[in-house]
Amino acid sequence: MAAKTAVAVDSKEFFDALGTVMNAHPERFDPLGWFDLDLGVVIRRESAEPLVLALRFRGSRCEDVRESFPDDNVDCVVEGPLAAWAEMVDDIVANGHATGRQTLSSLVLLGETMRLRGSDPLGVDRFFRVAESVQVFFDGAGEALGAGTVPGMESLTEEVA
């Protein structure tokens, strides 16, 4: 399926905006508990170099989004083609949160379009232990794209509380 997302999902600015949304809404993350994860993100583009980022999560905040990383500086890496990332974001924008097989956990577990890798099995395990928090981070995509508060985010917070 072709990517329908109008904004550049494959940009550092998009991930910076996700971090801003996360940091503005600790009430979405506090019920899930604090987490400590350095997550690598690789978005493969057909006709360009991949976007390679490292996201640093501490407590219930995104402390840093930086370009490029050596594998040993992140706990694990989520990698996939731009079309798969854009499809996940389109689903989030349409529904207020990822649904069904468009959740990040489902995508990496199925391994058809995205994969999770790491040099240390404990780093990969860490991803799955905090996957719900990572998903709520990505579920802020509608707000990060300027759509305002996305319907469904309030109910997600209420369900967790």
C-alpha positions as CSV (number, residue, x, y, z in Angstrom):
1,M,0.0,0.0,0.0
2,A,1.3,3.4,-0.9
3,A,2.1,5.9,1.9
4,K,-0.7,8.4,2.4
5,T,0.8,10.5,5.2
6,A,1.3,14.0,4.0
7,V,4.1,15.0,6.4
8,A,7.6,13.5,6.2
9,V,7.4,10.6,8.6
10,D,11.0,9.9,7.6
11,S,12.3,13.1,9.2
12,K,14.0,14.0,12.4
13,E,11.4,16.8,12.7
14,F,8.6,14.3,12.9
15,F,10.3,12.4,15.7
16,D,11.1,15.7,17.5
17,A,7.4,16.5,17.3
18,L,6.5,13.1,18.8
19,G,8.9,13.8,21.7
20,T,7.2,17.2,22.2
21,V,3.8,15.5,22.4
22,M,5.0,12.9,24.8
23,N,6.6,15.4,27.1
24,A,3.5,17.6,27.1
25,H,1.3,14.6,28.2
26,P,2.9,12.8,31.1
27,E,-0.6,11.7,32.1
28,R,-0.6,9.2,29.2
29,F,2.7,7.6,30.4
30,D,2.7,7.8,34.2
31,P,0.1,5.0,34.6
32,L,2.3,2.8,32.5
33,G,5.3,3.3,34.8
34,W,8.7,4.9,34.0
35,F,10.9,3.4,31.4
36,D,14.5,3.6,30.4
37,L,15.2,2.8,26.7
38,D,17.5,3.9,24.0
39,L,15.7,2.9,20.8
40,G,17.3,3.0,17.3
41,V,15.0,3.8,14.4
42,V,15.9,3.0,10.8
43,I,13.5,4.1,8.0
44,R,14.6,2.7,4.7
45,R,13.8,5.0,1.7
46,E,13.7,3.7,-1.9
47,S,15.8,6.4,-3.5
48,A,17.7,7.9,-0.6
49,E,19.9,7.1,2.4
50,P,17.9,5.7,5.3
51,L,16.8,7.9,8.2
52,V,18.8,6.6,11.2
53,L,17.8,8.0,14.6
54,A,18.3,7.2,18.3
55,L,15.5,8.0,20.7
56,R,16.3,8.3,24.4
57,F,13.4,7.6,26.8
58,R,13.9,8.2,30.5
59,G,11.1,8.1,33.1
60,S,8.0,9.3,31.2
61,R,9.9,11.6,28.9
62,C,11.6,11.5,25.5
63,E,14.9,13.2,26.4
64,D,16.6,13.1,23.1
65,V,16.2,12.5,19.4
66,R,19.5,12.4,17.5
67,E,20.6,11.5,14.1
68,S,22.8,8.4,13.5
69,F,24.0,6.0,16.1
70,P,26.4,3.2,16.5
71,D,24.5,0.0,17.4
72,D,26.3,-0.3,20.7
73,N,24.7,3.0,21.9
74,V,21.1,1.8,21.7
75,D,19.3,-1.1,23.4
76,C,17.7,-2.2,20.1
77,V,16.7,-1.0,16.6
78,V,13.4,-1.0,14.9
79,E,13.9,-1.1,11.1
80,G,11.6,-1.0,8.1
81,P,10.7,0.6,4.8
82,L,9.1,4.0,4.7
83,A,5.9,2.5,3.4
84,A,5.5,0.4,6.5
85,W,6.2,3.3,8.8
86,A,3.8,5.5,6.9
87,E,1.0,2.9,7.0
88,M,1.4,2.6,10.8
89,V,1.1,6.4,11.1
90,D,-1.9,6.6,8.8
91,D,-3.6,4.0,11.0
92,I,-2.8,6.0,14.1
93,V,-4.1,9.2,12.6
94,A,-7.3,7.5,11.4
95,N,-8.1,5.7,14.7
96,G,-6.4,7.8,17.4
97,H,-4.0,4.9,18.1
98,A,-2.5,1.9,16.3
99,T,-5.0,-0.9,15.7
100,G,-4.6,-4.6,15.1
101,R,-1.5,-5.5,13.1
102,Q,-0.4,-1.9,12.8
103,T,0.9,-1.8,16.3
104,L,4.7,-1.6,16.5
105,S,4.8,-4.8,18.5
106,S,2.7,-6.7,15.9
107,L,4.8,-5.3,13.0
108,V,8.1,-6.4,14.6
109,L,6.8,-9.8,15.8
110,L,5.4,-10.7,12.4
111,G,8.7,-9.5,10.8
112,E,7.1,-9.1,7.4
113,T,7.8,-5.4,6.9
114,M,9.6,-4.3,10.1
115,R,12.1,-6.0,12.3
116,L,13.6,-5.6,15.7
117,R,17.3,-6.3,16.2
118,G,19.9,-5.7,18.8
119,S,23.4,-6.8,19.6
120,D,22.4,-7.7,23.2
121,P,19.3,-10.0,23.8
122,L,18.5,-8.0,26.9
123,G,18.2,-4.8,24.9
124,V,15.6,-6.5,22.6
125,D,13.8,-7.8,25.7
126,R,13.7,-4.3,27.1
127,F,11.8,-3.2,24.1
128,F,9.0,-5.8,24.7
129,R,8.9,-4.9,28.4
130,V,8.1,-1.3,27.6
131,A,6.3,-1.8,24.3
132,E,3.1,-0.3,25.5
133,S,4.9,3.0,26.4
134,V,6.7,3.0,23.1
135,Q,3.4,2.5,21.3
136,V,1.7,5.4,23.2
137,F,4.7,7.5,22.1
138,F,3.9,6.7,18.4
139,D,0.2,7.1,19.1
140,G,0.9,10.8,19.4
141,A,1.4,11.0,15.7
142,G,-1.8,12.7,15.0
143,E,-0.9,15.5,17.3
144,A,2.7,15.6,16.0
145,L,1.3,16.0,12.5
146,G,-0.8,19.0,13.6
147,A,-4.1,17.3,13.7
148,G,-4.7,18.5,17.3
149,T,-5.7,16.0,20.0
150,V,-6.5,12.8,18.2
151,P,-9.9,11.2,19.1
152,G,-9.2,8.0,21.1
153,M,-6.2,9.3,23.0
154,E,-8.3,10.3,26.0
155,S,-10.0,6.9,26.1
156,L,-6.6,5.2,25.9
157,T,-5.4,7.2,29.0
158,E,-8.6,6.3,30.8
159,E,-8.3,2.6,30.0
160,V,-4.8,2.5,31.4
161,A,-5.5,4.6,34.6
